[in-house]
């Protein structure tokens, strides 16, 4: 399911308060990073990441590669930071993020 612009805006505003928990470094997007991001997405649904200066990838490339590997969606990329979203099935419905229609 593709996110609408209203849903992206909602997720962007929710991501403002998030801490950066995923860092793409000189190794690019490796297995450990994918596992870390996958676990974080399952627990939180919405995560913020950063592409470090020593990374061979641009912030857009890093976000898209990580999103593809974790079956998530890129909400936004600003500067070196990015936000990913994936609906979780491990939480009860009332604790999941409710997207606007």
C-alpha positions in Angstrom: 0.0 0.0 0.0 1.4 3.4 -1.0 1.2 6.2 1.5 -1.0 9.3 0.7 0.4 12.8 1.2 -1.8 13.2 4.2 -0.5 10.0 5.7 3.1 11.1 5.0 2.4 14.4 6.7 1.0 12.6 9.7 4.0 10.3 10.0 6.4 13.2 9.5 4.9 15.1 12.4 5.1 12.0 14.6 8.8 11.4 13.6 9.8 14.9 14.8 10.1 13.6 18.4 11.9 10.4 17.5 15.6 9.7 18.3 17.8 8.5 15.5 18.3 4.8 16.0 19.7 3.5 12.7 23.0 4.7 11.3 24.2 3.8 7.8 28.0 3.9 7.9 31.0 3.0 5.8 29.7 -0.5 5.2 26.5 0.7 3.6 23.4 -1.4 4.2 24.6 -4.7 5.5 22.9 -7.7 7.1 23.3 -6.4 10.7 21.8 -3.0 9.8 18.9 -4.7 8.1 18.2 -6.9 11.1 18.4 -3.9 13.5 16.1 -1.8 11.3 13.7 -4.8 10.9 13.5 -5.4 14.6 13.0 -1.7 15.3 10.2 -1.4 12.7 8.4 -4.4 14.2 8.5 -2.8 17.6 7.9 0.8 16.8 6.5 1.0 13.2 8.2 4.4 12.7 12.0 4.8 12.9 14.4 7.6 12.1 17.8 6.9 10.6 20.9 8.8 9.5 23.4 8.3 6.7 26.9 9.1 8.1 29.4 11.1 6.0 31.7 8.1 5.5 28.9 6.1 3.9 29.3 5.3 0.2 25.5 5.9 -0.2 23.6 9.2 -0.5 20.9 9.7 2.1 18.2 8.9 -0.5 20.0 5.8 -1.7 20.5 4.5 1.9 16.9 5.1 2.9 15.5 3.4 -0.3 17.9 0.4 0.0 17.0 -0.1 3.6 13.3 0.3 2.9 13.5 -2.3 0.2 15.4 -4.7 2.4 12.9 -4.3 5.3 9.7 -4.1 3.2 9.0 -0.6 4.6 8.3 2.8 3.1 10.4 5.9 3.0 8.4 8.7 4.6 10.9 11.5 4.2 14.6 12.2 3.6 15.9 15.6 4.9 19.6 16.3 4.8 21.3 13.1 6.1 18.3 11.9 8.0 15.4 9.7 6.9 12.2 8.2 8.3 10.9 4.7 7.5 7.4 3.3 8.3 6.0 -0.2 8.2 2.8 -1.4 9.8 3.5 -4.0 12.5 1.5 -7.1 13.1 3.1 -7.9 16.5 1.1 -5.3 18.4 -2.6 -5.3 19.2 -4.7 -3.0 16.8 -5.3 -0.4 19.4 -1.6 0.2 20.0 -0.7 0.5 16.3 -0.3 3.8 14.5 -3.6 4.8 13.1 -3.1 6.5 9.7 -5.6 9.0 8.4 -7.7 8.0 5.4 
